Amino acid sequence: MKNDKQKQALLEQLKKTPIVQIACEKLGIARATYYRWRQGNKKFAKSADEAIKDGSLLVNDMAESQLMSAIRDKNLTAIIFWLKHHHNNYATKIEVNANVKNETKKLSPQQKKLIKEALRLMASQKHEQETSTGGDANKQASLRP
């Protein structure tokens, strides 16, 4: 019963502070205990993952709010950051120059022979699978480990 209350309190804390170490410290719960709870309880692990995701979204919202405040205060670094990440004209660009040469080489007689043999073996293997599974080669392939 006490563990259930602690688990619920930890989930709520993770929604506010999505860092396991800090959330555990705030509640006096050892990190090892958190990870033991995760291993022993899939439902708790899933809830913890969702709480951490919610907490991360909250932190993102807070960070964006602070960024907007800094832009309103004419903070040039914040302005540049916003433009580089939200406006294509200001984004960092990488220019790649290359001299591409497209060459096609003819196969040697030995290479042609190898390809022909590989295709023949593949066709015969497919035929064997179809006959052994009543025409369903995909069924046989899916049965293999």
PyMOL commands that set and color helices and strands:
alter all, ss='L'
color gray80, all
select helices_A, chain A and resi 2-16+20-27+31-40+42-72+76-86+88-90+109-132+137-143
alter helices_A, ss='H'
color red, helices_A
deselect
rebuild
show_as cartoon
